[in-house]
Amino acid sequence: METISISNLKAHLSATMKRVRAGGTIVVVDRDVPIAEIKPFPGKKRGIVIHPPSKKEMSGSLHLKVSLDIDPVEYLVEDRRRGRL
């Protein structure tokens, strides 16, 4: 399973989301501690859901659960077309 730091995720969001769309699962780490897992949403062709790692992967870290109703890659591309960075 691939891991990525928060800073690298921010810097390479589009490329990371393309890997997720292709079926990859990526664990987001903060100082080598897993904080979230990004994987394709089951049963849907579009959309991404970010789940926290299981409790055995976490050692008292912050728990986050984010569900996106939009495609973050398309949103980013549209913002860049409009000149919003």
N, C-alpha and C positions, 0 to 999 in steps of 0.2 A: 504494500500500500504506500502510495506516495505521500510525503509530508511537505508542508510549505509554511514558512514563517508568516506572520501577519504583514510584515513590511514587504516581503516578496509577493504576497497575495495582492496587496495594494498596488504594487508596481507592475504586476503582470496579470491583472484580473481577467482581461479578455482571453489571453492564452489559457489561463487556468480553467475558465468556464468552457472553453472549447474542448478541453480534455474531459471535463465532467460530462458534457453533452455526448461525447464519444463513448461514454460508459465508464469512465474512470471514477474512482473514489479517492478523495484527497483529505488528509487530516491536517487541520490548521493547528500550528503549535505556537505557544508564547513562551519563549525562553526554554525550549525543548519540552514543555508540558503540553500535551494534547488538550485543546479547548473546544474543537468543533470538527465535525466530519461533513464534507460536502460531497454529495453523490446525486446522480440523476433521480428524479422523482419517479417512483414505481407506477407504472400504468399510464403515464402521460408522456407524450412526445416532447412537450415543452414544459418549462418551469423547473426551478431548482429549489430544493428544500435543504436548509442547513440544520443538522441535528448535532447536539453535543455528543461527544464520545460516551461509551458506556462507563458505568461507575468504576469498573475495574481499571479503565484507562485513566481515570481522573483520581487525583489524590487530594481531595478537598478544594479543588479549583472552582472558579466561577462557572455556573451553569447558564448557558445561553441556548435559546431555541428561537430560530427565525424562520418564517415561512414567507416566501416571496410570491406575489401574484403577477409579477412582471418578469420579463427577461432582462437581467442586469446588463448583459452584453449589448442588446439592442438599445436599452436606455442610455448607456454610455456612448454608443455610436451616434445616437440622435443628439445628445447633448454636445458632442464634439462638432457635429455638423452645424449646430446653431451657434457655435462659438463659446459655449459655456464649459469651462474647464474646472 
